[in-house]
Amino acid sequence: MKLFSFELKKLLFSKKFLVMILLLIAGVIFLFLRNMSLQSYITNEERQSIEEKLEISYTNSALHKTKLEQDPNDKQEKKKRDINSTIIDTLYELRQASVTDDWKNKLTWQIKLLDNVNAYKNEGGMFPLTAKDINYQHALKQHLLEKNIPPEHQSYSIALPNFMKYATDLFIPIAAIILMMLLTGDILTSEYENNSIRLLFTQPLKRTHIITSKFATAFLTYLCICLIFVISTFAIGTFFGEKGTFDYPIIMEINDSIHFISIFEYISRSFIVMSVLILFIISLQLLFSILFKHTILSLFVSAMTLIAGYGITVFVTWDLSGWVNPFQYLMTKETLVIQHTASWYQSIPITLVVSIILFVITIQHVKRSKVE
């Protein structure tokens, strides 16, 4: 216990930890300030999108007119012309609604627009929205309307829950993994590089306890980073952002059908799977630290292993990969919102099992190590 407490204090009170935490908080502040500065951009983007759709509809209207002049009895062309006229009328109403604060009216016209565009495309008309986009947008807007939840921009919202969700997507897994590797990558190799491992091995300590203390220190450091991240995003969003709701829906694909998950559930699951992945990464780093006894080399091999694992996850689409791939949670967002062949929790057992195996191998290697 004394060794663990010493290791933990040494890391948490180090300049490296302080710098990393300040960078993390600065990143959260920068992200929020960026979103604040882009609020006018959101409005302009919405208006520009309406104008672009109107231009497309005007072009389609001219095409229909030309074709009907050539063949006035073309019933399908007449049908497309009529639907396109309805799209133009809907866009006019939407343009008018976009300058008001009546978000329910705006959502209603957006849903009508999607219905009309879908009907137009079913008749063979051309419009720059895919069937998947139409289905996604229609389902989300309809759900928001039914649940009486105002819509928020996917990336630039300053509503507390939506801001936390977007910040979490940036933090997990890339930022969290980089911070952890930089903070704890030398937690064991530094003992070899400074030759202090000789002192540890000659102390009345079990070698198992040395590795266990290093492991626990690394994981508690990760928990501290997560806590600081959550507190900083929550505090900034609460004091300077808008209220919002943690029931705001996130679209999920389950077996090719659309489902919804709340932001609260999404963030909670993100941290659960990330914590499991971090246990695996810590075990991996400790093993490589024992094998190579050099910080840069062990970090490099760890990084290459994760990159290779990410490649396997992207390119291997075997139906059972969720059960046997410990690298699955390197694609955290995709794992949570796209569940065609595997549920989000299926990779937890294999990741924990592999972590335990790596930890046991590290322990056995340390027990056999000789003091040089």
KABELTA-V342833 format. One record per backbone hydrogen bond with DSSP energy under -0.5 kcal/mol. NH is the residue of the N-H (numbers start at 1). CO is the residue of the C=O. If there is no record, write none. Layout:
# KABELTA-V342833
NH CO
NH CO
This chain:
# KABELTA-V342833
5 1
6 2
7 3
8 4
9 5
10 6
11 7
12 8
13 9
14 11
18 14
19 15
20 16
21 17
22 18
23 19
24 20
25 21
26 22
27 23
28 24
29 25
30 26
31 27
32 28
33 29
34 30
35 31
36 32
37 33
38 34
38 35
39 36
42 38
43 39
44 40
45 41
46 42
47 43
48 44
49 45
50 46
51 47
52 48
53 49
54 50
55 51
56 52
57 53
58 54
59 55
60 56
61 57
62 58
63 59
64 60
65 61
66 62
67 63
68 64
69 65
70 66
71 67
74 71
75 73
78 74
79 75
80 76
81 77
82 78
83 79
84 80
85 81
86 82
87 83
88 84
89 85
90 86
91 87
92 88
93 89
94 90
95 91
96 92
97 93
98 94
99 96
100 97
103 101
106 102
107 103
108 104
109 105
110 106
111 107
112 108
113 109
114 110
115 111
116 112
117 113
118 114
119 115
120 116
121 117
122 118
123 119
124 121
125 120
129 127
134 130
135 131
136 132
137 133
138 134
139 135
140 136
141 137
142 138
143 139
144 140
145 141
146 142
147 143
148 144
148 145
149 144
157 153
160 242
161 243
163 159
164 160
165 161
166 162
167 163
168 164
169 165
170 166
171 167
172 168
175 170
176 171
177 173
178 174
179 175
180 176
181 177
182 178
183 179
184 180
185 181
187 184
190 186
191 188
192 188
193 189
194 190
195 192
196 191
197 191
198 195
200 196
201 197
202 198
203 199
203 200
205 203
210 206
211 207
212 208
213 209
214 210
215 211
216 212
217 213
218 214
219 215
220 216
221 217
222 218
223 219
224 220
225 221
226 222
227 223
228 224
229 225
230 226
231 227
232 228
233 229
234 230
235 231
236 232
237 233
238 234
239 235
240 236
241 236
241 237
242 158
248 245
250 261
252 259
253 337
254 252
254 257
255 253
255 339
257 254
259 252
261 250
263 248
264 246
266 262
267 263
268 264
269 265
270 266
271 267
272 268
273 269
274 270
275 271
276 272
277 273
278 274
279 275
280 276
281 277
282 278
283 279
284 280
285 281
286 282
287 283
288 284
289 285
290 286
291 287
292 288
293 288
293 289
298 294
299 295
300 296
301 297
302 298
303 299
304 300
305 301
306 302
307 303
308 304
309 305
310 306
311 307
312 308
313 309
314 310
315 311
316 312
317 315
321 318
323 320
324 320
325 321
326 324
328 325
330 327
331 328
332 329
335 331
336 332
337 333
338 334
339 253
339 337
346 343
348 345
350 346
351 347
352 348
353 349
354 350
355 351
356 352
357 353
358 354
359 355
360 356
361 357
362 358
363 359
364 360
365 361
366 362
367 363
368 364
369 365
369 366
372 370
